[in-house]
Amino acid sequence: MKMVLTGPKRLEVQESGDFENSPAGYALVRVLCCAICRTDAKMWSEGHRDLVLPRVPGHEMVVVDDWQRRYVVWPGDSCGNCRFCVAGRENLCEVMQITGFHRDGGFADRVIVPQTSLLPIPETMSVVTACLAEPLGCVLHALEIGHISSSDRVLVYGGGTLGLLTALAAKTAGARPVVIEKNPKKIKIADGFLKKTEIVCLQETSENDFDLVVNACPDETAFQKGLAKVDKGGRFLFFSGLAKNRMIETGLIDLVHYREITLSGAYGLTRENMRRAVYFMESHQDAVKYLIEAVVPPERAPRLMPRVLAGGGFKYVLDFTGSFVNTE
């Protein structure tokens, strides 16, 4: 079985069919679970700059090989030779190929991936929560760029999966995070995670002068509010892309100048970020499991896309084995 994106808002169930022999350096593996990313939902709704249809989406997956060894998959396929790869910034590879974008991804019972992208997971790790290793790796990459330190007061805009993982990683680094989420219903469904981690999540705050502010949502208003709350000499981490064709108040952008704010972008993750995410996840899976809203059969994916796109909840995980539905 595979879920194939054939056109705008058309995600169809098809038979996987026969696979040809994997090219040298690649492996055919069986998908256990694959989480739905908001990027998958955006591709479903409006396409993507790198997307050629038909395409099987999905890049937040856990797979197993012929020897029953379990892996998460770094979704990139970098050249290893360009100036960015040589500098250790393979996420910016000039000829990057991304699983689920440039080639078929994990919304299928089988997938072909680069062998070097297979990162083993511990036997003690839940297969379902391991699907979040990829977004968590993106978080670790972002905080590395943001130079997180144990003395930082951190403000995160966006109480979705990425925002809450950012707060958890910041707290684990010794920082003091606060999450802003304007949707009270979302704060309510995050209750289990917030209690487990003792992370503060508010609809708004009057506090200012944060050392590091992170935008983890596509809302341009949150972006602008965040800039206004960065302390002199502080850092603003541009983590989530913004909704298209919106206006930003230039007076707020001037704060970058007057306060000597360091404005940094963060995109994707490296293999090493994802490897670190696996071990971080192993230590925090009792908290991270609360960010899994439901484990569902793959056939439910088309109906879930509007909800994922709207950002109203947390992660939905597609189970291609039938073993994990409603059990984790």
URVENNOR-V921922 format. One record per backbone hydrogen bond with DSSP energy under -1.0 kcal/mol. CO is the residue of the C=O (numbers start at 1). NH is the residue of the N-H. If there is no record, write none. Layout:
co = <CO;CO>
nh = <NH;NH>
//
This chain:
co = <1;2;4;5;7;10;12;14;23;25;27;29;30;32;33;34;37;38;39;40;41;42;43;44;48;55;56;57;58;60;62;62;63;64;65;69;70;71;72;75;77;82;83;84;85;89;90;93;98;98;98;103;106;107;109;111;113;114;115;117;119;122;126;128;129;130;132;133;134;135;136;137;138;139;140;141;142;143;144;149;152;153;153;154;155;156;157;160;161;162;163;164;165;166;167;168;169;170;171;176;178;179;180;183;184;185;186;188;190;191;192;193;194;200;202;210;211;212;213;214;215;218;219;220;221;222;223;224;226;227;229;231;234;235;236;237;237;238;249;250;252;253;254;255;256;259;262;264;270;271;272;273;274;275;276;277;278;279;284;284;285;287;288;289;291;294;296;297;298;300;301;304;305;306;307;315;315;316;317;318;324>
nh = <109;14;12;55;10;6;4;2;26;115;113;111;64;320;62;318;41;42;43;44;45;46;47;9;51;5;105;107;106;35;32;33;71;30;68;65;121;63;119;99;97;86;87;89;88;92;93;96;101;102;103;100;108;3;31;29;27;117;118;74;72;125;130;131;132;133;136;137;138;139;140;141;142;143;144;145;146;148;147;152;176;211;212;178;214;180;216;164;165;166;167;168;169;170;171;172;173;175;174;154;156;202;158;187;188;189;190;191;194;195;196;197;198;179;181;231;235;155;237;157;240;243;223;224;225;226;227;228;229;230;210;234;262;213;264;215;239;266;253;254;255;256;258;259;261;233;236;238;274;275;276;277;278;279;280;281;282;283;287;288;289;290;291;292;315;317;319;300;301;304;305;308;309;310;312;293;294;36;296;34;327>
//
